[in-house]
Amino acid sequence: MAVISPLAYVHPDARLAEDVKVEAFVFIDKDVEIGEGSHIMSHASIIGGTVIGKNTSVYDGCVIGADPQDFRWKGEKGRCIIGDNTKIYQHVIINRSIHEGGSTSVGNNSYVMAQTHIGHDSHVGDYCVVGNGVKIAGDCKIQDYTILSSGVIVHEKCHVGEWALVKGGCRINNHVPPYAIMAHNPISYYGVNAFILRKGNMCEDRIDDIAKCYRHIYQCGTSLFNAMRRIQEDVAPSKERDAILNFIRDHGMSIAAASHNFTEY
């Protein structure tokens, strides 16, 4: 049976697994589902339309599934979905979707640090680290294994590719391609996320090929169009090379920190 403090409020229609722990002064709304082994700590609020997975911890003062902060929202029943084995630390706010049946989500095995805000319809992947005080606007996508360091700001509709690292205080105003490190304001390319890629057991040859791709994109002074042609000629086909090329194509030849986002020679 769930362990619920007598000082907490849990709506009778909320669905809690038998071993969920709910501490004092927690508010759990109707139409909430919380999976087994999860722990909701003091003064957290879980708002209707939220689903929390297994073995996930929501720390003090969080608001999960909060009303969207968007003038377009007119009361549509959006969702907020949190995965398994994820930790959401103190005073985090995550807004649910502005669209009927849409969702805001945080994946499995991720860490969302204190005082972070994740806007409506944004999606944070698996094994991500979102640092203290990060602000993610609406309709953003943060892919798997990404690290956003403390104080990062992600503008609306920006997409951060997998295995990227964005250093503290950086303002993301365009799409960040996979495997890259970004830093400073204005945002600039800072190298390949080699240390974390090695932690993920990527071989040195693949890391070298990623570095070659980004030398063409960021360090050769040519247009992004020409850089992509050079990559296709100079770098052997691989999952990582193709992920970089496809990311750029899929985002309309527009990526963060590239000074030549046009397609002519």
CORMOGI-V579290 format. One record per backbone hydrogen bond with DSSP energy under -0.5 kcal/mol. CO is the residue of the C=O (numbers start at 1). NH is the residue of the N-H. If there is no record, write none. Layout:
co->{CO & CO}
nh->{NH & NH}
This chain:
co->{2 & 3 & 5 & 7 & 8 & 9 & 11 & 14 & 15 & 17 & 20 & 21 & 22 & 23 & 24 & 26 & 27 & 28 & 31 & 32 & 33 & 34 & 35 & 36 & 38 & 39 & 39 & 40 & 41 & 42 & 44 & 45 & 45 & 46 & 47 & 49 & 50 & 51 & 52 & 53 & 53 & 54 & 56 & 57 & 57 & 58 & 59 & 60 & 62 & 63 & 63 & 64 & 66 & 68 & 70 & 76 & 77 & 79 & 79 & 80 & 81 & 82 & 83 & 84 & 86 & 87 & 87 & 88 & 89 & 90 & 92 & 93 & 94 & 94 & 97 & 99 & 102 & 104 & 105 & 106 & 107 & 107 & 108 & 110 & 111 & 111 & 112 & 113 & 114 & 116 & 117 & 117 & 118 & 119 & 120 & 122 & 123 & 124 & 125 & 125 & 126 & 128 & 129 & 129 & 130 & 131 & 132 & 134 & 134 & 135 & 135 & 136 & 137 & 138 & 140 & 141 & 141 & 142 & 143 & 144 & 146 & 147 & 147 & 148 & 149 & 150 & 152 & 153 & 153 & 154 & 155 & 158 & 159 & 159 & 160 & 161 & 162 & 164 & 165 & 165 & 166 & 167 & 170 & 170 & 171 & 172 & 175 & 175 & 176 & 177 & 179 & 180 & 181 & 181 & 182 & 183 & 184 & 188 & 191 & 192 & 193 & 194 & 195 & 196 & 197 & 198 & 203 & 204 & 205 & 206 & 207 & 208 & 209 & 210 & 211 & 212 & 213 & 214 & 215 & 223 & 224 & 225 & 226 & 227 & 228 & 229 & 230 & 231 & 238 & 239 & 240 & 241 & 242 & 243 & 244 & 245 & 246 & 247 & 248 & 248 & 248 & 249 & 251 & 255 & 257 & 260 & 262}
nh->{4 & 22 & 8 & 25 & 10 & 28 & 14 & 16 & 34 & 20 & 3 & 40 & 5 & 26 & 43 & 9 & 46 & 11 & 49 & 15 & 52 & 17 & 38 & 55 & 21 & 41 & 58 & 23 & 44 & 61 & 27 & 47 & 64 & 29 & 50 & 80 & 33 & 82 & 35 & 35 & 56 & 85 & 39 & 59 & 88 & 41 & 62 & 91 & 45 & 65 & 94 & 47 & 96 & 70 & 73 & 78 & 101 & 97 & 104 & 51 & 106 & 53 & 53 & 109 & 57 & 89 & 112 & 59 & 92 & 115 & 63 & 118 & 65 & 66 & 78 & 102 & 79 & 81 & 124 & 83 & 83 & 110 & 127 & 87 & 113 & 130 & 89 & 116 & 133 & 93 & 119 & 136 & 95 & 122 & 139 & 105 & 142 & 107 & 107 & 128 & 145 & 111 & 131 & 148 & 113 & 134 & 151 & 117 & 136 & 137 & 154 & 119 & 140 & 157 & 123 & 143 & 160 & 125 & 146 & 163 & 129 & 149 & 166 & 131 & 152 & 169 & 135 & 155 & 172 & 137 & 158 & 141 & 161 & 176 & 143 & 164 & 179 & 147 & 167 & 182 & 149 & 170 & 153 & 172 & 173 & 155 & 177 & 256 & 161 & 180 & 193 & 165 & 190 & 191 & 167 & 188 & 171 & 183 & 181 & 194 & 197 & 198 & 199 & 200 & 202 & 201 & 207 & 208 & 209 & 210 & 211 & 212 & 213 & 214 & 215 & 216 & 217 & 218 & 219 & 227 & 228 & 229 & 230 & 231 & 232 & 233 & 234 & 235 & 242 & 243 & 244 & 245 & 246 & 247 & 248 & 249 & 250 & 251 & 251 & 253 & 254 & 252 & 254 & 258 & 259 & 224 & 225}
